Amino acid sequence: MAIRTTIGWSLITSGVVTLLLAFLPFPSVYWGVALIVVGVLVFVTRRAT
């Protein structure tokens, strides 16, 4: 059940991010790198606690 919830949230989040990238002022490459860094930080801090 947790896997299905995770996949659902992942799809929703990726859709929202795709829509946001179309409207953000800077090139999407910079936003993509920033989102990857934030995602890695979230995983690292969750594993540490």
N, C-alpha and C positions, 0 to 999 in steps of 0.2 A: 504493500500500500504506500509506503514512504517513497518508493521509486517512482510510482505513478504521480504522486504529488510533486516530486522534484522535477520530473520531466514537464509537467504542466506549468509550473512556475518558470522553468527555463524558457519554454516556448513563449509565454506571455511576456517575460522580460526582454527576450530577444526581439519580439515584435515592437515593443515600446521603444527600445533603443534604436531600432531601424528607423522608426518614424522620427525620433528626435534627431538623428544624424542628418536627416534631410533639411532640418530647420536651424541647426546650430551654425554659428558664424564662421568658425575655423574649418579647415579641411578635415574630413572625417578620419583621416589617418591619425591625427593627433588625439582626437576623441577616442578612437579605438585603442590606442596605446594607453591612454589614461584609464579607460575602463578595465583593461587587462590588469594594470597595476593595482587598481582598487580591488578587483576581484581576488588577486593573489594576496593582498593585505588582509582581506576579510577571511580567507581560508587560513592564513598563518595565525591570525589572532584568535580565531575560533579553536584551532588545535592547541594553542598554547594554554587556553583556560580550561 
